[in-house]
Amino acid sequence: MTSVVIVGSGFTGFECARNLAKKLRRQDADVDISIISPVDYMLYTPLLPDVAGGLVDARFVAIPLANTLRGVQAIRGRVDGVDFDARTVTYVDPEQRARVLPWDRLVLTPGSVTRLFDVPGLAEHARGLKSTAEALYLRDHVLEQLELADVDDDQGRAAARRTIVVVGASYSGTELAVQLRALADAAAKSMSFAPEDVKFLLLDMADQVMPEVGDKLGAAAQRVLKSRGIEVRLGVTLKEVHAEHVVLSDGSLVRTHTVAWVTGVTGAPLIEQLGLPTEKGRLKVTTELEVPGYPGVFGAGDAAAVPDVTQPGKITPPTAQHATRQGKVLARNVAASLGIGKAKTYKHRNMGLVVDLGPRYAVANPLNVQLSGFPAKVVTRAYHIYAIPRFVNRWAVALAYLTDVFFERSVVSFGLSSSEDARFSASEGIPMPRAD
């Protein structure tokens, strides 16, 4: 039997597996499809700020592979090597056992990890937003710090507990800041302290908030941030991170117990280990999403340097929009390599972005139509409900949005995600088992 092995269950790997299985079922093809991933779900990452802000339950942004990928074997594991001559992949399962799986077609879609810089203390004291563990930890940590500040006898330390620093004023970092602001406002109301006591600082080396949406909408977003008490400092980033303060690149010191690092992504570490050609740290592939010189090997998504035929000389950015569509083209081209249908060049024009800016406000530019305020809010939430690839999850997220309109957010810290669970390294694969 011919075997197809897909590495990674992000947007690209998930869509490839789902669409390929459908094509093969229609042809009654004798092909075995396996998808290897450290987790047993596809994570709808655009809603992680909503999880961190206590708006959406983490379960609702996780699309279970077992319930969704009919005809695909889902394997829990972290791939750590590929033998291209023997056509096998090696992976480590959740119990740290090494296993080997043969393949006739290999699809490399391991995704991305948070891009880190050589900032002292960053990995130890900051947390990202690439996994549910990180989102849940940020939510719980912020609430815990607000609760501790409420009874702290040291005024300076209490103020530090009520100061949240978010690094990265792109759409993910901006959405995180406004969602945490909404959570803090709910906490202030229930715990009877002034909302303005909670200080938010949003940093970025860029000269504009959310350059992806253009000058006009970026300026509108910055006005919303200011109106919500979020201070934006552009041209500034972190120089040092400590347990109870940070030093900024302009030399200033900010006392804080909460630092979120949301500055972009880089290809998964697996790509560097394979010895394949790369471009800007991403796997080099053709416009048909094949790895040059390696028949039967395909790649796409955040980990691949997919040529952007709409902008010659450039590669597609690591966005969910491109990842989803590349997954569909991957399925078609892998099927074509098996003699089913014809291969297709990947070509997709940017359909625009939607950015949720908290209660009653958003900015969006669908099909280059610039929207802000309530109309953008409707478009943004409708888009996410439509884009989530499972009806049950769509229903749950829609109910969460409806609940947010009529009721206060719940101010509760479950402690389901520890500081260790939320480390940057933990989001790259399966953490080592804990000792009991």
C-alpha positions in Angstrom: 0.0 0.0 0.0 1.2 3.5 -0.8 1.7 5.7 2.3 1.5 9.4 2.7 3.0 10.9 5.9 2.2 14.5 6.9 4.3 16.1 9.5 2.4 18.7 11.6 -1.3 19.3 12.3 -1.4 23.1 11.9 -3.5 24.8 9.3 -1.5 23.5 6.3 -1.1 19.9 7.5 -4.7 19.7 8.6 -6.1 21.0 5.4 -3.8 18.8 3.3 -4.9 15.7 5.2 -8.6 16.5 5.1 -8.7 17.4 1.4 -6.4 14.5 0.4 -8.5 12.0 2.2 -11.6 13.2 0.4 -9.9 13.0 -3.0 -8.7 9.5 -2.3 -12.0 8.3 -1.1 -13.7 9.5 -4.3 -11.2 7.5 -6.3 -11.3 4.5 -3.9 -7.5 4.7 -3.9 -5.5 2.2 -1.9 -3.4 4.9 0.0 -2.6 5.1 3.7 -2.5 8.7 5.1 -0.9 9.4 8.5 -0.4 12.8 10.2 2.2 13.1 13.0 1.9 15.8 15.5 2.8 16.5 19.1 -0.8 17.3 19.8 -4.1 15.6 18.7 -5.7 18.7 17.3 -5.4 21.6 14.9 -5.2 24.9 16.8 -7.1 27.8 15.4 -4.4 30.3 16.5 -6.1 33.6 15.5 -8.4 33.2 18.6 -5.6 32.6 21.1 -5.9 36.3 22.2 -9.6 35.6 23.0 -8.5 32.6 25.1 -6.0 34.7 27.0 -8.6 37.3 27.6 -11.1 34.9 29.0 -13.6 35.4 26.1 -13.4 31.9 24.5 -12.7 28.5 26.1 -9.5 26.9 25.0 -11.4 23.7 23.9 -13.3 25.7 21.3 -10.2 26.7 19.4 -8.8 23.2 19.2 -10.2 21.1 16.3 -9.8 17.4 17.2 -8.1 15.3 14.6 -10.0 12.1 15.5 -13.4 13.8 15.1 -12.5 15.6 11.9 -10.0 13.7 9.7 -11.9 10.8 8.4 -9.6 8.1 6.9 -6.5 9.6 8.4 -4.4 8.0 11.1 -3.4 10.6 13.7 -0.1 9.8 15.4 1.0 11.6 18.6 4.7 12.3 18.3 7.5 14.8 17.6 9.4 14.1 14.4 13.1 14.5 14.9 14.6 13.1 11.7 14.0 12.0 8.1 16.0 9.4 6.1 15.4 10.5 2.5 17.2 7.4 1.0 15.3 4.8 3.1 12.2 7.0 3.0 11.4 6.8 6.7 10.7 9.4 9.4 11.7 8.9 13.0 9.6 10.4 15.8 9.4 10.3 19.6 6.0 9.5 21.1 4.6 11.0 24.4 6.3 8.3 26.4 9.7 9.3 24.9 9.9 6.1 22.8 11.6 6.4 19.4 9.6 5.1 16.4 10.1 4.8 12.7 7.4 5.2 10.0 8.0 4.5 6.2 6.6 6.8 3.5 6.1 7.0 -0.2 5.1 10.7 -0.1 6.3 13.0 2.6 4.6 16.4 3.4 6.6 18.7 5.6 4.3 21.2 7.4 5.8 21.4 10.9 4.7 25.1 11.2 6.5 27.7 13.2 7.7 28.7 16.7 8.0 32.0 18.4 10.9 34.1 17.1 13.2 34.8 20.0 16.2 37.2 20.2 19.2 37.2 22.4 17.6 39.3 25.2 18.9 38.3 28.7 16.1 36.8 30.8 13.6 36.6 27.9 13.1 32.8 27.8 13.0 32.6 31.6 10.6 35.4 32.4 8.5 36.2 29.3 5.8 34.0 27.7 4.5 33.8 24.2 1.1 33.1 22.4 1.6 30.1 20.2 -0.2 27.5 22.2 -3.3 27.0 24.4 -0.9 26.5 27.4 0.6 29.9 26.8 -2.8 31.6 26.4 -4.2 30.0 29.5 -1.1 30.8 31.5 -1.3 34.5 30.5 -4.9 34.6 31.5 -4.4 32.9 34.9 -1.2 34.8 35.6 -2.7 38.3 34.9 -5.7 37.5 37.2 -3.4 36.1 39.9 -1.2 39.2 39.9 -4.3 41.5 40.1 -5.5 39.4 43.1 -2.1 39.6 44.8 -1.9 43.3 44.1 -5.2 43.8 45.9 -3.7 42.7 49.2 0.0 43.7 48.7 1.2 46.0 51.4 4.1 47.3 49.2 2.6 49.9 46.9 5.5 49.8 44.4 5.2 46.0 44.1 1.4 46.2 43.9 1.8 48.7 41.0 4.3 46.3 39.3 1.8 43.4 39.6 -0.8 45.7 37.8 1.6 46.5 34.9 1.4 44.3 31.8 4.0 44.6 29.1 3.2 43.2 25.6 6.0 43.2 23.0 4.8 43.2 19.4 2.3 45.6 18.0 1.4 43.5 15.0 -2.2 42.1 14.9 -1.5 39.3 17.4 0.2 41.4 20.0 -2.4 44.2 19.6 -5.3 41.8 19.9 -3.7 40.2 23.0 -3.2 43.6 24.7 -6.9 44.7 24.2 -8.2 41.3 25.3 -6.1 41.3 28.4 -7.3 44.9 29.0 -10.9 43.7 28.8 -10.1 41.0 31.3 -8.5 43.4 33.6 -11.5 45.8 33.4 -13.8 42.9 34.4 -11.5 42.1 37.3 -11.4 45.7 38.4 -15.2 45.8 38.4 -15.6 42.6 40.4 -12.7 43.3 42.8 -13.6 47.0 43.3 -10.5 48.8 42.2 -10.1 51.5 39.5 -9.5 50.1 36.0 -6.9 52.8 35.3 -4.8 51.2 38.1 -3.9 48.5 35.6 -1.2 49.8 33.2 -0.6 48.3 29.8 2.5 49.0 27.7 2.6 47.8 24.1 6.1 47.9 22.5 7.4 47.5 19.0 10.4 48.5 17.0 8.2 49.4 14.0 7.1 53.0 13.4 3.4 52.1 13.2 0.9 49.9 14.9 -0.2 46.9 12.7 1.5 47.9 9.5 -0.2 45.0 7.8 -3.5 46.9 7.7 -2.2 50.1 6.3 -1.7 53.6 7.6 -5.3 54.6 8.0 -6.5 51.5 9.9 -3.2 51.4 11.8 -3.8 55.0 13.0 -7.5 54.1 13.9 -6.2 51.1 15.9 -3.7 53.3 17.8 -6.5 55.7 18.8 -8.6 52.8 20.1 -5.6 51.5 22.1 -5.1 55.0 23.6 -8.8 55.3 24.5 -8.5 52.0 26.4 -5.6 53.1 28.4 -2.9 51.1 26.5 0.3 53.0 26.2 2.0 52.4 22.9 5.8 53.0 22.5 7.2 52.6 19.0 10.8 52.2 18.1 11.4 50.5 21.5 11.8 46.9 22.6 13.2 44.9 25.5 16.9 45.0 26.5 16.7 42.9 29.6 13.9 40.9 31.3 13.9 40.2 35.1 11.4 38.6 37.4 10.0 41.9 38.6 11.1 44.5 36.0 12.3 45.0 32.4 14.9 47.3 30.9 13.9 48.8 27.6 16.1 49.5 24.6 15.9 53.3 25.4 17.4 52.6 28.8 14.2 53.1 30.8 13.1 50.7 33.6 9.6 49.4 34.0 8.5 47.4 37.0 6.3 44.5 35.9 5.5 40.9 36.7 4.0 40.1 33.4 5.7 40.2 30.0 4.1 38.8 26.8 6.4 38.3 23.8 4.4 38.3 20.5 6.9 39.5 17.9 6.6 37.1 15.0 7.5 33.5 14.2 10.3 31.5 12.6 10.3 28.0 11.0 10.1 25.0 13.2 13.5 23.7 14.4 13.0 20.5 12.5 13.7 22.3 9.2 17.3 23.1 10.2 17.9 19.5 11.2 16.9 18.0 7.8 19.8 19.3 5.7 17.4 20.5 3.0 17.9 23.8 1.1 16.4 26.8 3.0 15.7 30.4 2.3 15.5 32.9 5.2 15.3 29.9 7.6 12.4 28.3 5.8 12.3 25.2 3.6 12.8 26.0 -0.1 10.0 24.7 -2.3 8.8 25.2 -5.8 5.5 27.0 -6.8 4.0 23.5 -6.9 5.1 23.0 -3.2 7.7 20.3 -4.0 11.2 20.2 -2.5 13.6 20.5 -5.4 15.7 17.4 -6.0 13.7 15.3 -3.6 10.9 13.4 -5.5 7.8 12.8 -3.4 8.7 15.3 -0.8 6.5 18.4 -0.4 6.4 21.3 2.0 4.3 24.4 2.7 3.0 26.6 5.5 5.0 28.7 8.0 8.0 26.4 7.7 8.3 26.8 3.9 9.6 29.6 1.7 6.7 29.4 -0.8 7.3 31.7 -3.8 4.7 34.4 -4.1 3.9 34.5 -7.8 1.8 37.6 -7.3 4.9 39.4 -6.1 7.9 38.0 -8.0 11.0 37.5 -5.9 9.1 37.4 -2.6 7.9 34.5 -0.5 4.4 34.2 1.1 4.1 35.5 4.6 3.4 33.1 7.5 -0.3 33.8 7.9 -3.2 31.4 8.5 -4.8 32.6 5.3 -1.8 31.4 3.2 -1.4 28.2 5.3 -5.0 27.1 4.8 -4.9 27.6 1.0 -1.5 26.0 0.6 -2.8 23.0 2.4 -5.6 22.6 -0.2 -3.1 22.9 -3.0 -0.8 20.4 -1.3 -3.6 17.9 -1.2 -4.2 18.4 -4.9 -0.5 18.1 -5.9 0.1 15.1 -3.7 -2.9 13.4 -5.3 -1.5 14.3 -8.7 1.8 12.7 -7.8 -0.2 9.5 -7.2 -1.8 9.7 -10.6 -5.1 11.4 -9.5 -5.8 14.7 -11.1 -3.3 17.4 -12.2 -0.9 19.5 -10.1 -1.5 23.2 -9.6 0.8 26.2 -9.0 0.1 27.9 -5.7 -1.2 31.4 -6.3 -3.3 33.4 -3.9 -3.8 37.1 -3.5 -4.1 38.6 0.0 -7.8 38.8 0.9 -7.2 41.2 3.7 -6.9 41.1 7.5 -9.4 41.3 10.4 -8.2 42.5 13.8 -10.4 42.4 16.9 -9.8 45.4 19.2 -11.9 44.3 22.1 -15.5 45.3 23.1 -17.4 46.9 20.2 -14.4 47.7 18.0 -12.3 46.1 15.3 -10.5 47.1 12.1 -10.6 45.1 8.8 -9.7 45.4 5.2 -11.5 42.6 3.4 -10.8 42.8 -0.4 -9.1 46.1 0.3 -12.3 47.6 1.7 -11.2 49.5 4.8 -13.6 49.1 7.8 -13.4 50.2 11.4 -15.7 50.3 14.4 -18.8 48.2 14.7 -19.0 47.2 11.0 -15.5 45.8 11.2 -16.4 44.0 14.4 -19.3 42.2 12.7 -17.0 41.2 9.8 -14.2 40.1 12.1 -16.3 37.8 14.2 -18.3 36.5 11.2 -15.0 35.6 9.5 -13.7 33.7 12.4 -16.9 31.7 12.9 -16.8 30.9 9.2 -13.1 30.0 9.1 -13.2 27.5 12.0 -13.2 24.1 10.3 -15.8 22.3 12.5 -19.4 23.1 13.1 -19.4 22.3 16.9 -16.5 24.7 17.4 -18.1 27.4 15.3 -21.3 27.0 17.4 -19.4 27.3 20.7 -17.4 30.3 19.6 -20.6 32.0 18.4 -22.2 31.4 21.8 -19.1 32.8 23.5 -19.3 36.0 21.4 -23.1 36.3 22.2 -22.4 35.8 25.9 -19.8 38.5 25.8 -22.4 41.0 24.5 -24.8 40.5 27.5 -22.7 39.4 30.4 -19.4 40.3 32.3 -16.4 38.1 31.6 -15.7 35.5 34.3 -12.8 36.4 36.5 -11.4 33.0 37.5 -8.0 31.5 37.5 -8.0 27.7 37.2 -4.2 27.2 37.2 -4.4 24.6 34.5 -1.2 25.8 32.8 1.9 26.2 34.8 4.8 28.5 34.1 6.8 25.5 32.9 4.0 24.4 30.5 4.0 27.9 29.0 7.7 28.2 28.3 8.6 28.9 24.7 10.4 25.6 24.3 7.3 23.7 25.4 5.3 25.0 22.5 7.8 23.4 20.1 6.9 19.8 20.9 6.1 17.4 23.6 7.5 18.4 27.0 9.4 15.8 28.9 7.2 13.9 31.4 7.1 15.2 34.9 8.3 13.2 37.8 5.5 12.4 40.3 
